[in-house]
Amino acid sequence: MKMNVRNVTSPVIMVLIAVAMSLVAGCNALRFAPSEQQKQNAWLHNRTTSVAAEKARAEQTSAELQALTKLSEKQSRAFTAYCGLPKEYPQAESSSEILAQSSWQLADTALAQSVERPDPWQVADSFLEVAIGASALFGGIYGTRAVRFLKDARSKSQALKEIVEGNELYKKQNETQTQAFKAAHESQSTQTRQLVASLKQG
């Protein structure tokens, strides 16, 4: 059975484009899916704003405070909609339950998790692994060539990672040489500088 070159190269090209885009975009463009704690925190935030709005109304606070708490409750629905509902709901029937120490701990955990980003090197390596697997499925001469090409790309990606990490370590250990080091790299193209900068930020 003859294998069409397009059948093999199309997924390979798509994966390579995805890898390149993820490297250029840096880790800030990538986020983990919301965890159970983040979902619980989003739901609890909505419940907290709802109770605050009810209390502001019941205690006949100023019209401005009532409007702020009502708006806050409405805005909070977006967080729950974005994160999704948790499997287990925190205790939040009353103000005292909402203000329990566990709620504060949940907020701290969710905040810590929300700033985590995937390692762009691991993302790129995963994309390459998927592409290698997909190419191997096609078999034949083109599949073999694609696997060889992708394995070579993965090796080069690893080499680039090691170079960038080595350069950063050298600059930290030799701060007096930092300006000379930067001057030696001034001839780099704009694309190379942007790629290296995004990798360092990762």
C-alpha positions in Angstrom: 0.0 0.0 0.0 1.4 3.4 -1.0 1.6 6.1 1.6 0.8 9.6 0.5 3.4 12.1 1.5 0.7 14.6 2.5 -0.9 12.1 4.9 2.4 11.9 6.8 3.7 15.4 6.6 0.4 17.3 7.5 0.2 16.1 11.1 4.0 16.5 11.5 3.9 20.0 10.2 0.9 20.8 12.5 2.7 19.5 15.5 5.9 21.4 14.7 3.9 24.6 14.3 2.3 24.0 17.6 5.7 23.4 19.3 7.1 26.5 17.7 4.1 28.6 18.8 4.3 27.3 22.4 8.0 28.1 22.6 7.6 31.6 21.1 4.6 32.3 23.3 6.3 31.3 26.4 4.8 29.7 29.5 2.4 32.5 30.3 0.3 31.5 27.3 -0.1 28.0 28.8 -2.1 27.1 31.8 -3.1 24.0 33.7 -6.7 23.1 33.8 -8.4 24.2 37.0 -7.8 21.8 39.9 -10.4 20.6 42.3 -9.2 23.2 44.9 -9.5 26.0 42.3 -13.0 24.9 41.5 -13.9 24.8 45.1 -12.4 28.2 45.7 -14.3 29.7 42.7 -17.6 28.2 44.0 -16.8 29.4 47.5 -16.0 32.9 46.2 -19.4 33.0 44.5 -21.1 31.8 47.7 -19.1 34.4 49.8 -20.2 37.2 47.5 -23.8 36.0 47.6 -23.9 35.9 51.4 -22.2 39.4 51.5 -24.8 40.8 49.2 -27.6 39.3 51.3 -26.1 40.7 54.5 -25.6 44.2 53.0 -29.3 44.2 52.0 -30.5 42.8 55.3 -28.4 45.3 57.3 -29.7 48.1 55.1 -26.2 49.4 54.4 -25.6 52.2 52.0 -27.0 51.9 48.5 -23.4 52.0 47.2 -22.3 49.0 49.3 -25.4 47.0 48.4 -24.7 47.7 44.7 -21.0 46.8 45.0 -21.8 43.5 46.7 -24.5 42.7 44.2 -22.2 43.4 41.3 -19.4 41.3 43.0 -21.8 38.4 43.3 -22.7 38.6 39.6 -19.0 39.0 38.5 -18.1 35.9 40.7 -20.4 33.7 38.6 -17.9 34.0 35.7 -15.2 32.4 37.9 -17.3 29.4 38.6 -18.4 29.1 35.0 -14.8 29.3 33.9 -13.4 26.8 36.4 -16.4 24.5 36.5 -18.2 23.0 39.5 -16.2 21.1 42.1 -16.9 17.4 42.9 -17.2 18.2 46.6 -18.6 21.5 47.8 -17.1 23.3 50.8 -19.4 24.0 53.8 -20.8 27.4 53.2 -24.3 27.7 54.6 -23.5 30.5 57.0 -21.0 33.4 57.4 -19.3 31.4 60.2 -18.8 28.4 57.9 -17.5 30.6 55.1 -15.1 32.4 57.4 -13.7 29.1 58.8 -9.9 28.6 58.7 -10.4 25.9 55.9 -11.7 28.6 53.6 -8.6 30.8 54.1 -6.4 27.7 53.5 -8.4 26.9 50.3 -7.9 30.4 49.1 -4.2 30.3 49.7 -3.9 26.9 47.9 -6.0 28.0 44.9 -3.9 31.2 44.6 -0.6 29.2 44.7 -1.9 26.8 42.0 -3.2 29.6 39.8 0.2 31.1 39.2 1.8 27.7 38.2 2.6 27.3 34.5 3.7 24.2 32.5 7.3 24.0 31.7 7.6 24.9 28.0 10.3 22.4 27.5 8.1 19.6 28.7 5.2 20.8 26.6 7.5 20.9 23.5 8.8 17.4 24.3 5.3 16.1 24.8 4.2 17.6 21.4 7.2 15.9 19.8 6.4 12.6 21.5 2.9 12.7 20.1 4.2 13.6 16.6 6.7 10.7 16.8 4.0 8.3 17.8 1.6 9.6 15.1 4.4 9.3 12.4 5.2 5.8 13.6 1.6 4.8 13.1 1.8 5.7 9.4 4.8 3.4 8.9 6.4 3.1 5.5 9.3 5.1 4.3 7.7 8.5 5.0 6.7 7.6 8.5 10.2 6.4 9.2 11.7 9.7 7.8 9.2 11.7 9.8 10.1 9.8 13.0 13.9 10.4 12.3 13.2 14.1 11.7 11.2 14.5 14.9 13.7 12.7 17.0 16.4 15.0 15.6 14.2 18.0 16.4 13.7 16.7 20.0 17.5 16.3 20.4 18.0 19.8 19.1 15.3 21.1 21.5 17.1 19.5 24.4 20.4 20.9 23.3 18.9 24.4 23.1 17.5 24.0 26.6 20.9 23.0 27.9 22.6 25.9 26.2 20.1 28.5 27.5 20.3 27.0 31.1 24.1 27.0 30.9 24.3 30.6 29.7 22.0 31.7 32.6 24.1 29.8 35.1 27.3 31.3 33.7 25.8 34.9 33.9 24.8 34.3 37.6 28.2 32.9 38.5 30.2 35.6 36.6 28.2 38.8 37.0 31.2 40.9 36.1 31.2 39.3 32.6 27.5 39.8 31.9 28.0 42.9 29.7 30.7 41.2 27.6 28.5 38.1 27.4 25.6 40.2 26.1 27.8 42.1 23.6 29.0 38.7 22.2 25.4 37.9 21.4 24.4 41.2 19.8 24.6 39.7 16.3 21.7 37.3 17.0 18.7 37.8 14.8 15.5 39.3 16.3 13.7 35.9 16.1 16.5 34.2 18.0 16.5 36.8 20.7 12.7 36.5 21.1 12.9 32.7 21.2 15.7 32.8 23.9 13.9 35.5 25.9 10.7 33.5 25.9 12.6 30.3 26.9 14.3 32.2 29.8 10.9 33.5 31.0 9.5 29.9 31.0 
